[in-house]
Amino acid sequence: MDFFKNFDLKQIEDLNLFAKQVVEGFIIGLHKSPFHGFSVEFAEHRLYNAGEPTKNIDWKVFARTDRLYVKKYEEETNLRCQIVIDTSSSMFFPLEKSNTNHINKLRFSSLAAASLMNLLKRQRDAFGLSLFDEEVNVHTRAKSSTKHYSLLLSQLEKYIFKSEMNTKTFATSALHEIAENAHKRSLVVIFSDLLDSKDSLDDLFSALLHLKHNKHEVIIFHVADDEKEWKLEYENRPYLFIDMESGQRLKLQTNEVKELYTKRMDEYRNTIKNKCLQFNIDYIDADINKGFYPILNSYLIKRNRMM
């Protein structure tokens, strides 16, 4: 885990990641659960039914009313968070092999994910990891131990430093698979550039709606190098662009296509934002040039204010 040792992953520890919806579990934590009777968080009274255990009878209320009432409790319990990271070749942009600490989209995503896992570990919440490119290559069950945290960081390091390129992005099939395999009512946090090699946006959102249908809350961090990928900010000279997933090559002078390119990319991003808003999916622009901590910090503060 030498890569992660070079970064402070505890910067967001003073914040909390709350579940917006009811979660299911039995570890006392920060989140509302449909189960009763596992903590001291009082919910309401109800009439006692003959034959029930007497341990939850409120004897003070009985002394005042001469009627038997039972205390009901609402557990505050553990969140299960499944962190999903796109590890396809496009996530290695910008590529700079000479600098092992250089931040590309995958390393940005991994650092943000590691920070979230560290926060969840402090909250005693469970977290799992799913890594995909053309298929789901890693899918772990959600746990909350320090040992599990270290194991997931080790898994991430293997992909951060992998040498093979030309792996494509098939997000749709991967998300359908994760929707079925993640524990129900999980918080699913996705880090991806959303540059799918195969499917349309309609296909992608069908998979995201599959997650929603299975009672998962979905957060998307749309990871990109804004300057290079969205704004096409390059010097005014000829370039050879190589598709990191297909190997296809294209020679062009960026100023000749910049206006049309940026218009199309803005339309693409706005379509994603609007669809996320429509389907109640949290969408976060994640420009890697801004750093993982400011983006996480800003999102968590905004989220906590809305809870």
C-alpha positions as CSV (number, residue, x, y, z in Angstrom):
1,M,0.0,0.0,0.0
2,D,2.9,2.3,-0.7
3,F,0.9,4.5,-3.1
4,F,-1.7,5.4,-0.4
5,K,0.9,6.1,2.2
6,N,1.9,9.2,0.2
7,F,-1.6,10.8,0.8
8,D,-3.6,11.9,3.8
9,L,-6.8,9.8,3.6
10,K,-8.2,11.1,6.9
11,Q,-9.0,14.7,5.9
12,I,-12.7,14.1,5.8
13,E,-12.9,12.2,9.1
14,D,-14.6,15.1,10.8
15,L,-17.6,14.6,8.4
16,N,-20.2,11.9,8.3
17,L,-21.7,10.0,5.4
18,F,-25.4,9.5,6.2
19,A,-27.8,7.2,4.4
20,K,-30.7,9.1,2.9
21,Q,-33.0,6.1,2.9
22,V,-33.7,3.3,5.4
23,V,-30.9,0.8,5.7
24,E,-30.9,-2.8,7.1
25,G,-28.5,-4.1,9.6
26,F,-27.8,-4.8,13.3
27,I,-24.7,-2.8,14.1
28,I,-25.5,0.3,16.1
29,G,-24.5,3.3,14.0
30,L,-25.8,6.5,12.5
31,H,-28.6,5.3,10.2
32,K,-32.3,4.6,10.4
33,S,-33.4,1.0,10.2
34,P,-36.7,-0.8,9.8
35,F,-35.8,-3.1,12.7
36,H,-36.8,-2.4,16.3
37,G,-35.5,-3.3,19.7
38,F,-31.7,-3.2,19.1
39,S,-30.8,0.2,20.6
40,V,-31.9,2.8,23.1
41,E,-33.3,5.2,20.5
42,F,-37.0,5.6,21.6
43,A,-39.6,5.6,18.8
44,E,-43.1,5.3,20.2
45,H,-45.5,3.6,22.6
46,R,-48.0,0.9,21.7
47,L,-50.5,-1.1,23.8
48,Y,-49.1,-4.3,25.4
49,N,-50.5,-7.5,24.0
50,A,-51.0,-10.4,26.3
51,G,-48.3,-13.1,26.1
52,E,-45.6,-10.7,25.0
53,P,-42.3,-10.4,27.0
54,T,-42.7,-7.8,29.7
55,K,-39.2,-6.3,29.5
56,N,-40.2,-3.4,27.3
57,I,-43.3,-2.4,29.4
58,D,-43.1,1.3,30.4
59,W,-43.9,1.0,34.1
60,K,-43.9,4.8,34.6
61,V,-46.7,5.2,32.1
62,F,-48.5,2.3,33.8
63,A,-48.3,4.1,37.1
64,R,-49.9,7.2,35.6
65,T,-52.5,5.6,33.4
66,D,-53.1,2.1,34.9
67,R,-52.6,0.7,31.3
68,L,-49.8,-1.4,29.9
69,Y,-47.8,0.2,27.1
70,V,-44.7,-1.2,25.4
71,K,-41.8,1.0,24.3
72,K,-40.8,0.6,20.7
73,Y,-37.2,1.5,19.6
74,E,-35.9,2.5,16.2
75,E,-32.4,1.2,15.7
76,E,-29.7,3.4,14.4
77,T,-27.7,1.0,12.4
78,N,-24.9,0.4,9.9
79,L,-24.9,1.5,6.3
80,R,-23.6,-0.9,3.6
81,C,-21.7,1.0,0.9
82,Q,-20.6,-0.6,-2.3
83,I,-17.9,1.5,-4.0
84,V,-17.7,0.8,-7.7
85,I,-14.7,1.9,-9.8
86,D,-14.2,1.9,-13.5
87,T,-10.7,0.5,-14.2
88,S,-10.8,0.5,-18.0
89,S,-7.9,1.9,-19.9
90,S,-9.4,5.4,-20.4
91,M,-9.2,5.8,-16.6
92,F,-5.4,5.9,-16.9
93,F,-5.6,9.3,-18.7
94,P,-3.6,11.4,-18.5
95,L,-0.8,8.8,-18.9
96,E,2.5,9.6,-17.4
97,K,4.5,6.5,-16.7
98,S,7.6,8.2,-15.4
99,N,5.9,9.6,-12.3
100,T,4.5,7.0,-9.9
101,N,2.6,9.6,-7.9
102,H,1.1,11.3,-10.9
103,I,-2.7,11.6,-10.6
104,N,-4.8,10.2,-13.4
105,K,-8.5,9.4,-13.3
106,L,-8.1,6.0,-11.8
107,R,-5.7,7.2,-9.1
108,F,-8.0,10.1,-8.3
109,S,-10.9,7.6,-8.0
110,S,-8.9,5.2,-5.8
111,L,-7.8,8.0,-3.4
112,A,-11.4,9.3,-3.1
113,A,-12.7,5.7,-2.6
114,A,-10.0,5.0,0.1
115,S,-10.9,8.2,1.9
116,L,-14.6,7.2,1.9
117,M,-13.8,3.7,3.1
118,N,-11.7,5.2,5.9
119,L,-14.6,7.4,6.9
120,L,-17.1,4.5,6.8
121,K,-14.7,2.4,8.9
122,R,-14.7,5.2,11.6
123,Q,-18.5,5.2,11.5
124,R,-18.5,1.4,12.0
125,D,-20.3,1.1,8.6
126,A,-19.7,-1.7,6.1
127,F,-18.0,-1.1,2.7
128,G,-17.3,-3.3,-0.3
129,L,-15.5,-2.8,-3.5
130,S,-16.3,-3.6,-7.2
131,L,-13.9,-3.0,-10.0
132,F,-14.9,-3.3,-13.6
133,D,-13.8,-2.7,-17.2
134,E,-15.2,-5.1,-19.8
135,E,-16.5,-7.2,-16.9
136,V,-16.7,-7.2,-13.1
137,N,-13.2,-8.3,-12.1
138,V,-13.5,-7.7,-8.3
139,H,-16.6,-7.8,-6.2
140,T,-16.2,-8.0,-2.4
141,R,-18.9,-8.2,0.2
142,A,-19.4,-5.2,2.5
143,K,-17.5,-5.5,5.8
144,S,-16.3,-2.9,8.4
145,S,-13.0,-4.2,9.7
146,T,-9.5,-2.7,9.5
147,K,-8.3,-5.9,7.9
148,H,-10.9,-5.6,5.2
149,Y,-9.9,-2.0,4.6
150,S,-6.3,-3.0,4.1
151,L,-7.3,-5.8,1.8
152,L,-9.3,-3.4,-0.5
153,L,-6.4,-0.9,-0.6
154,S,-4.2,-3.8,-1.8
155,Q,-6.7,-4.7,-4.5
156,L,-6.8,-1.1,-5.7
157,E,-3.0,-0.9,-5.9
158,K,-2.9,-3.9,-8.2
159,Y,-5.0,-2.0,-10.7
160,I,-3.4,1.4,-10.2
161,F,0.0,0.0,-11.4
162,K,-1.3,-2.5,-14.0
163,S,0.6,-2.3,-17.3
164,E,-1.9,-3.7,-19.8
165,M,-3.9,-1.2,-21.8
166,N,-6.7,-1.6,-24.4
167,T,-9.3,-2.7,-21.9
168,K,-12.7,-1.3,-22.8
169,T,-15.6,0.1,-20.7
170,F,-18.8,-2.0,-20.6
171,A,-20.4,-0.2,-17.7
172,T,-24.0,-1.3,-18.4
173,S,-23.4,-5.1,-18.0
174,A,-21.2,-4.5,-15.0
175,L,-23.8,-2.3,-13.2
176,H,-26.6,-4.8,-13.9
177,E,-24.4,-7.5,-12.3
178,I,-23.5,-5.3,-9.3
179,A,-27.2,-4.4,-8.8
180,E,-28.0,-8.1,-8.3
181,N,-25.0,-9.0,-6.1
182,A,-24.8,-6.0,-3.8
183,H,-26.6,-6.3,-0.5
184,K,-30.1,-4.7,-0.8
185,R,-30.6,-1.1,0.4
186,S,-26.9,-0.4,-0.1
187,L,-25.4,3.0,-1.0
188,V,-23.7,2.5,-4.3
189,V,-20.9,5.0,-5.1
190,I,-19.7,4.9,-8.7
191,F,-16.4,6.5,-10.0
192,S,-16.2,6.5,-13.8
193,D,-15.5,8.7,-16.8
194,L,-18.8,7.2,-18.3
195,L,-17.1,6.8,-21.6
196,D,-18.7,3.5,-22.5
197,S,-17.3,1.6,-25.5
198,K,-20.4,-0.3,-26.3
199,D,-23.7,1.0,-25.0
200,S,-25.8,4.2,-25.2
201,L,-26.7,6.5,-22.4
202,D,-30.2,4.9,-22.4
203,D,-28.6,1.5,-21.8
204,L,-26.4,2.9,-19.0
205,F,-29.4,4.5,-17.3
206,S,-31.3,1.2,-17.5
207,A,-28.6,-0.3,-15.4
208,L,-28.6,2.6,-13.0
209,L,-32.4,2.2,-12.7
210,H,-31.8,-1.5,-12.0
211,L,-29.8,-0.4,-8.9
212,K,-32.6,2.0,-7.9
213,H,-35.2,-0.8,-8.4
214,N,-33.2,-3.0,-6.0
215,K,-33.5,-0.3,-3.3
216,H,-30.0,1.0,-3.7
217,E,-29.2,4.7,-3.3
218,V,-26.8,5.8,-6.2
219,I,-24.1,8.4,-6.3
220,I,-22.0,9.1,-9.4
221,F,-18.7,10.8,-9.4
222,H,-18.2,11.7,-13.1
223,V,-14.4,11.6,-13.2
224,A,-12.5,13.6,-15.9
225,D,-9.6,15.9,-16.6
226,D,-11.7,18.9,-17.4
227,E,-9.0,20.9,-19.0
228,K,-7.9,18.2,-21.5
229,E,-11.1,16.2,-21.9
230,W,-14.0,18.7,-21.7
231,K,-12.3,21.9,-22.8
232,L,-9.7,20.5,-25.2
233,E,-7.1,22.9,-23.9
234,Y,-4.0,22.1,-25.9
235,E,-1.3,24.2,-27.6
236,N,-2.2,25.3,-31.1
237,R,-0.2,22.7,-33.0
238,P,-0.8,19.2,-34.5
239,Y,-1.3,16.3,-32.2
240,L,-1.6,12.5,-32.5
241,F,-4.4,11.3,-30.3
242,I,-4.5,7.6,-29.4
243,D,-7.6,6.0,-28.0
244,M,-6.5,4.3,-24.8
245,E,-9.2,1.6,-25.1
246,S,-9.1,0.7,-28.8
247,G,-5.7,2.0,-29.9
248,Q,-7.3,4.0,-32.7
249,R,-5.1,7.0,-33.8
250,L,-6.2,10.4,-35.0
251,K,-4.0,13.3,-36.2
252,L,-5.5,16.8,-35.8
253,Q,-4.9,20.4,-34.7
254,T,-7.2,20.9,-31.7
255,N,-8.1,24.5,-32.5
256,E,-9.8,23.3,-35.7
257,V,-12.3,21.1,-33.9
258,K,-12.4,22.7,-30.4
259,E,-15.7,24.6,-30.8
260,L,-17.7,21.7,-32.1
261,Y,-16.0,19.2,-29.7
262,T,-16.7,21.3,-26.6
263,K,-20.3,21.8,-27.7
264,R,-20.9,18.1,-28.1
265,M,-19.1,17.2,-24.8
266,D,-21.2,19.8,-22.9
267,E,-24.4,18.4,-24.4
268,Y,-23.3,14.9,-23.4
269,R,-22.5,15.9,-19.8
270,N,-25.7,18.0,-19.4
271,T,-27.8,15.0,-20.7
272,I,-26.2,12.8,-17.9
273,K,-26.8,15.5,-15.3
274,N,-30.5,15.9,-16.3
275,K,-31.1,12.2,-16.3
276,C,-29.5,11.9,-12.8
277,L,-31.8,14.7,-11.6
278,Q,-34.8,13.0,-13.1
279,F,-34.1,9.6,-11.4
280,N,-32.9,11.1,-8.1
281,I,-29.3,10.0,-8.5
282,D,-26.6,12.3,-7.0
283,Y,-24.3,13.5,-9.7
284,I,-20.9,15.1,-8.9
285,D,-18.5,16.6,-11.5
286,A,-15.1,15.3,-10.4
287,D,-12.3,17.2,-12.1
288,I,-9.1,15.4,-11.1
289,N,-7.2,18.8,-11.2
290,K,-9.2,20.0,-8.2
291,G,-8.0,17.1,-6.0
292,F,-10.0,14.3,-4.4
293,Y,-10.3,16.0,-0.9
294,P,-11.9,19.3,-2.0
295,I,-14.5,17.4,-4.1
296,L,-15.3,14.9,-1.4
297,N,-15.4,17.6,1.3
298,S,-17.7,19.8,-0.8
299,Y,-20.1,17.0,-1.6
300,L,-20.3,15.6,2.0
301,I,-21.0,19.1,3.5
302,K,-23.7,19.7,0.9
303,R,-25.2,16.3,1.5
304,N,-25.2,16.6,5.3
305,R,-27.0,20.0,5.0
306,M,-29.8,18.4,3.0
307,M,-30.3,15.6,5.4
